[in-house]
Amino acid sequence: MVSRRTLEFLVGIVAAATVAGGASTYVATPYALAIGLAAGTPSLVRTSSRLDREAYDAANTSTEQVVDGALATAATLAVGLGAAYVAVSNGYDGPIAAAGVAAFAVLAGQGAFYARTKEFVE
């Protein structure tokens, strides 16, 4: 049987890909990627191998976990859209822009999540 962590990771990847793919028909790829990553962030940040998942689940209510995911999503979206704006306004719209946006967005989302859950990180 597949672990819960693996299933959540897959849900995050599918959500990110679906939203990014849909958004890319309307906006430039870096913007679509930032939006897609933000959509997948709540599932993705909780799948870190460094997070003591059992202790985190036991110590936080579902509402607190939703707030953690929402803050990580907001950080991913804000930094990702900012990076996308900088990339597109400077003439980058291809793989370089997408890689930069992804790196900054993911780091921001993970940073926000770990800042709130640092006592559960091994």
C-alpha positions, 0 to 999 in steps of 0.5 A: 500500500502507498503511504499517506505522504506519497499520496499527498505528494502525488495530489500536490503534483497533480494539482500544480500541473493541472492548474499550471496547464490550465492557466498557461492557456491564458497567461505567460508560462512563468505566471502560470507556473507560480499559480500552479505551484501555489495550488499544489503547495499545501500538499507538497509542504506536508510531504517533507521527509524532515517533518515529524508528521505524527507529532505535527498532526497530533499537536495541531488541529485541522484548522491550524494545519489549514492555516499553515497551508494557506500561509505557505500558499500565499508565500508561494503565490506572492513570491512566485508572481513577483519573480514571474513579473521580474522575469517577464518584464526583463524579456524572459519567458522560457525555461529560464524564467520558469526555473527561476520562478519555480525555485523562488516560489517553492523556497518561499512556500517551504520557508513559510511552512517551516517557520510555522512548524519548526518544532516538528522539523527533525 
